[in-house]
Amino acid sequence: MFFERGKSSGYMTNWAARLFARAIDLKLKPLGLSSAYMPVIFALAKGERLSQRALTLAAAIEQPTMAATLARMLRDGLVVKQPDPKDGRAVLYALSERGAQLTAEVRGAGHSVNDAAFAGLSEAEQAQFMATLGKVVHNLEQLVARSR
């Protein structure tokens, strides 16, 4: 028996995620941005200042990946570091003026790609897809949490 990727929920979900990232990267590249920046931009978009750990949890990525992402975002002038007033050893991150100005365009790129991905699906099909995907994500989060 051979592997049929079109019948594997894991493969198809991963493939869709990679295509979403690729499509969003195409929209963001002219702005000098990457889809990897999106979780950080959205977490900081309300003017909050967050620690690297809080951003790691918000983005659901590993600490080394977040450190590298923040280093690139600092280099690109999208975030600024500020000392944590509650802990002199800690640092908080906030969007720079440039990062804040680009938030609407980043959000627009995401909406544009989502709209393209859902083309031809009714509102009911879209809602059902999102509800089902939410359940799958929840189940996988529980599995990972039990494995720790």
Residue, then its C-alpha position, 0 to 999 in steps of 0.5 A: m500500500f502506498f501513501e496517498r497525500g490527498k487522503s492524509s489530514g496531516y499532510m494536507t493541512n501542512w501543505a495548506a499551511r505552507l501554501f498560505a505562508r508562501a502566498i502571504d510572503l508574496k504579498l508582504k515581500p514588496l514591503g520588506l516583510s515576511s509571514a513569520y513576522m505576522p504573529v509578533i505584529f498582531a500580538l503587539a498591534k494593540g500597543e502592548r509591550l510583551s516579553q519574548r516569552a509572552l510572544t513565544l506563547a502567543a505565536a506558538i513557536e519555539q524560543p530560538t525561533m522567536a529570538a531569531t524572528l525578533a532579531r530580524m524585526l529589530r534589524d528591520g526597524l519593526v520592533v523596539k526593545q524597552p527595559d521592563p520596569k518591573d524587572g530590570r533584567a527583562v526586556l519588553y518588545a513593542l512595535s516601532e512607529r514603522g511596525a505600527q504603520l505596516t500593521a494594516e497592510v499586514r492584516g490586509a495581506g492576510h485577509s486577501v490570501n484568506d479570501a483567495a483560499f476560500a474562493g468558491l466556498s459558501e459562507a456556511e462551508q467557510a464556517q464549517f471548515m473553521a469550526t472543524l479546524g478549530k476542533v482539530v487544533h484543540n485535539l492536537e493541543q491536548l495531545v501535545a500537552r499530555s505528551r509533555 
